[in-house]
Amino acid sequence: MDILRPILYYAIFPGFIFSAVVGLLTTWVDRKVTARVQWRVGPPWYQPFADTVKLIGKEVVIPANARRTGFLMMPVIGLAAATLASTILWIVNLDPSKSFVGDSLVVIYIMTIPAVSMIIGASASGNPLGILGASREMKLLFSYELPLIISVLTAIVKVGSFSFKNILAYQSEHGVIIWSISGIIAFIVAILCAQAKLTFVPFDIPEAETELAGGSHIEYSGVALAVVRLNMAIMFFVLPIFLITIFWGGISFDGWRILTSIVKYVVIVVIMVLIKNTNPRVRIDQAVRFFWGPMFILALAAIILAKLGL
């Protein structure tokens, strides 16, 4: 049973099945809120599941010029990484004693793998629009990753530890990091970086349907496209949980804290969806300047303020 437990954690709860279900429900919240903002009714709750099942039943069309292995394997690797990040985050939230030294940084780097896998997969498609989308994805990754890491380091500086266990214990004893000056600045930077990591508007530059007809996703179909969308859904689930763990006291299933945990998650998801629906798409050069300029400066200010105890 001890041998099976890690497999069950990764495959069922809090791993792939749980993350996929909640991730797809989160995409439904996105679509529903978007619809209400646009004065539409929106889809039923089961629509993301129906779309996924429908894609699984369709044929996978592989472009003639594609490098087959890279094209098909990269989305699977990205999905595995997103699932692993979700599993680690949930395990340490449910049982902080299972945290390990440096797990916060490990999760940050695991969360870059889905973007890297999409870059490689799109580049292997052989489609010029897919390759252009991959190029934009790479530039976007280089732009938001530094301010995101610095914003997370703000919490680490306040706590004095890289471990999720100590970050959660600090917030339980001293109050959540988001209520400090440095914490709220770092949180703002982190949520905007998360918006870019998910390639949501205004940072949906790698896909840009009106320009690139889907860009990095253009050649994916059938099961492969279902894997890509599941990857995005799980990341949409993982990033709010990561932000809650670092800045907002974590997730708990203990009594009334279940309700507050759900509220935290929904608040972050709704904020991201509202940002998505109230801003136009920016160009890739504007995104790079934004993250290397104002966001980098704000992240540095946050970490300095954290060092000063603010």
Secondary structure, DSSP 8 states (H G I E B T S, - for coil): -TTHHHHHHHHTSSSHHHHHHHHHHHHHHHHHHHHHHTT-----TTHHHHHHHHHHTS-----TTS-HHHHHHHHHHHHHHHHHHHHHHHHHHH-GGG--TTHHHHHHHHTTHHHHHHHHHHHTT--HHHHHHHHHHHHHHHHHHHHHHHHHHHHHHHHT-S-HHHHHHHHHHH--GGGSHHHHHHHHHHHHHHHHHTT-TTS-TTT-HHHHTTGGGTT--HHHHHHHHHHHHHHHHHHHHHHHHHHS-----STTHHHHHHHHHHHHHHHHHHHHHSS----HHHHHHHIIIIIHHHHHHHHHHHHTT-
